[in-house]
Every structure is written in structure tokens, then in C-alpha cells.
């Protein structure tokens, strides 16, 4: 299979008192290896719930989900944690960096948890920082860096385990427009090198950088279409 993500009839229901909230109401979606997809929708559309399921942070109420050809919808929490660590790199709105650690050490962290040797993890972390254009900032700490640079450190950290999928949740939400373009340029370059990227956003100008847009409304797919990405000036 060439698909990274495949869902069939995916649903998620929450019981709140006497009420059942049907956050996701039967989503069929196929995302191929190497795609750059933006998942959009207003508050209450189900996009955050859907993101949690494709990120293996939550399990569906019903339906099936394959990630990189593995059926993960029926896995236990411990099994899902192993899949997350192996297959998915996460980039969040708030960076989630250790403020007193260098950029290099922040990028090393997933490899420490994976039991990789000190020499190998430093090599791989340095390689990913070079990839995102921060080879000269490895010894700087987050407070010494701009917002765009901090997000690029977060991207390098997400990539250090060579994930099949890069999942970005509102990655420009805390950035100004110029810095947002810097981050989106990085995503475009990574995608051009073959990295599969799924970007969750409510901002149309950010989604416009993706090659495909999937719009959710009331827990179902309202629109799914190919897009000509906007060009970013170098």
C-alpha cells in the first residue's frame, strides 16, 4: 500500500451526562505517501478530534484506521504509544521546547527516550538541525532564538526519528505573518524532499500552502480538493 493514512467509517462519540456528542461521524479518507494535506474546519467541526485519532492520541468509537499499512484503530494505549514514537513526528503551536536546554539537546530528546547512544543521537540531531537551516544555532537555547527558529527546532525534533508522518497542529498559531511564512517555507521544502505532512489549521492562508485541502464540518468531510500551493518569496 502507498497510503500513509487510510480511514474507513471513522467515528468518535463522547458521552457528556445525558448527552452524546458525535464529534466525528464517519470519515473515509486516504492520504498517500508524500502528500502535503491541510485539514480545516471551524470550531466544533471535529478536526481536533480527528487529528487526535490519526495521531494515535485517541481511539475511535467505531471504524478502522491504518497508519503506514498497520491497522492501529484496535491497538491498546501502550501499543499506540509505540506507534506514535516510531511513525509520527508532532509539531505543536506552543513549540514544547525545554527553555534551559540547547537546540541540540531539545532535538535529541526523542532519541534519549528511544535508548539511542549519545554519539549517534548527537549526530542525528545535528543532521536535522542542519536540515532546517539551524546548523549555526545548535548551542543556543530557546529564549535566545526567534519564534520561527524555535518552531524549526521543534520541526527538527519531530523529524529526528525519521517518521512516516509529520503531523502539525496549528504550527503558526503563535507566530506573526512573516515568521509564519518562514515556517511554511520549511514545510514546503520538507515535502519537496518526500516528507508526508498533515497540517491541521483553521487559517485559510496557511492551508493555501498545502497541495490538498480536506474541510470538515459537523464531523464529516464537506470538501476534499487538490490545491495549487501559494508561492513564498525566498
N, C-alpha and C positions, 0 to 999 in steps of 0.2 A: 504494500500500500504506500502511495506517495503522500497521503494525508497526514498532517500533524494532528489535527483536531477533527473528530467526527462525532457528532451527537445525533441521536435518534429519539425523538419524543421526550426530550429532557424537561422535567418539571421540578419545581421546588415550592412546597407549601409550608406555611408556618401557622401554628395554632396559637392565637392570642386570646386567651379567655374563651369566650363562646364563639369567637370569630376565626375563620380560616382565611389567611391571606395567601392568595395564589400568585406568588411573585414571578415565577416562570411557568408558562402554561403550554409547554410542548414545543420545544425548539429543535429543529433539524438544521444542522449546519455542517459544512465541510470546508476546512481550510487546508490548502495544500502546502507542502514544504516550500519555503522560500517566499511565501506571500507576506505582504505588509497590509494588515487589516485594521481598520478603526471600527470599534463597536461604540455606537452612540445611542443616546436616548435621554429624555428628561428625567428629573427626579421621579421615582416610582415606576420607571419603565421596566425594571428588572435587570438592568445592565450590571449593577454591582453584584447582585445575587448570581447572575450568570458568570461573571468574572470569577467569583469565588469557587464556582464549580469547575470551570475549565482550568483554574489554577490549583485544583486539588486541595483547596482550603475548606471545602464543604462537599457534602454528598447529595445527590439528587433524591427527591422523593420517589420518582419513577423515571423510566427511560434509561438509555445507555450512552456511555461516553468512552471513546477510545482516544488515548493520547499517545502519539507516536507508535501506533499499531497495538498498543496494550489496552485491554478493557480495564478501565480504572473505576468505573462507576460503582462496583460492588466491593471495593477494597476496604480494609479496616483503616482506622486512623493511623496506625503505625506504618502500614503499607503505603498509605497516601503520603506520609512524611518522607519516606524513602524515594518515592516517585518525584515529589517536589524537588528534593535535593539533587536528584540526578538529571531530571528532564527540563526543569523550568528555572529561568532567571527572572527575578522580580525587580521592577523599578517602581518606586512609590513617589508620591507627591512630596513627602517630607524628608527624602534622602535617607534617613535612618542610619546616619554615619556616627561613629564614636568620635566625639569632638576632641579628645585628647590623644587620639591615635593618628599616625601619619596616613596619608592616602594609600601608601603601600600596605600598611598593616590592615586598614579597612578592607582592602580588596582581598587580602589573604584570608580573612576570617572564615569564609565557607570551606576553604581548604584545610584549615585547622580542624574544623568540626569533622571533616572527612578523613582525617588522620594522615594527610599528605606530609611528607618530610619537609623540614624547614627550608632546605636548599631548593627543592622542587617548587614549593609554594611561592617562594620569593621570585623565582624565575617566571612562573606563570602569572603572578600578579603584576610584575614589571612589564611583561609582554602585553597584558590587557590595558595597562595604563598608557603604554606606547600606542596601542591601537586607537585609543580615544583621544590621542593628542596631548597627554599629560606626562610624557616621559621626563619632563624637566620639573615636575611638581610632586614627585613621589614622596619626598620627605616633608612636604607641607601638611599641616593639619587643617581640618575643615574651616575653622574660624579665619584662617589665613588665605582662603580661597573665595572666589566669587560664587554666586548661586549656580551659574552654568557649569563651572568647574566642579562643584560639589555633586551636581547631578551626573556629570560624566564619570566621576569616581564611582557613583552608585551604579552606573551602567557597566563599568569595568568589573565591579564586584559581581554583578548579575551574570556576566559572561565568563567568569573565571573557571567555572565547572563545565564549560562547553555545552550549554543546554540546547536541547532541540527547539525550545520555545522561549522567546523573550516576551514577557508579559508586563506591560507598562500601564499603571493605573494613575490617570491624571498626572503624568510626569512633569507637566509645565504649569501646574496649578498654582505654584508659589513663585513663579518667575515672571519678569516683565517681558514685553513683546520681543525685544532684541535678544534677550537670553533664551527665550522660548525657541526662536529661530535657530540659535546655536545648537540647542539640544535636538531639534527636529532634523537639522542637517546631519547630526551624528547618527540618528536612527536611519536616515536615508542611505548613508554610506554603509552602515552595517547590513542593511537589507540588500544593497547592491552586491555585497560580498557573500550573500546567500543566507543570511540570518532570517529566520521566520520571526515576525514581530506582530503581536496583537496589542493594540493600543486602545485603552478604554478612556473615553473623554466625552464631555458634553459640549465642547467648544468646536464649532464648525470650522474655524480657521485652522485649528490643529488637525482635525480629521482630514482636512483637504490635502495634507501631505501624504496620506496613505494611498495605496493603489486600489483599495477596495473599501467600501463602507457598508456596514451592517447596522441598520437602525432598528432598535427595539421600541415597542410601545405596548403597554399593558401586558408585559410578559411574553409577547410573541414577536416574531420578526415582521416588521412592517415593510421594510425595503432592504434590498441587498443588491448592490450595483458596483461595477467597476468604475474607477475614478482616474482622471489624468492628474497626477500629483502636481501641486504648485512648485515652481522652481524657487530655490532660495539662493539669493545672491551670495557669492563667496566673500 
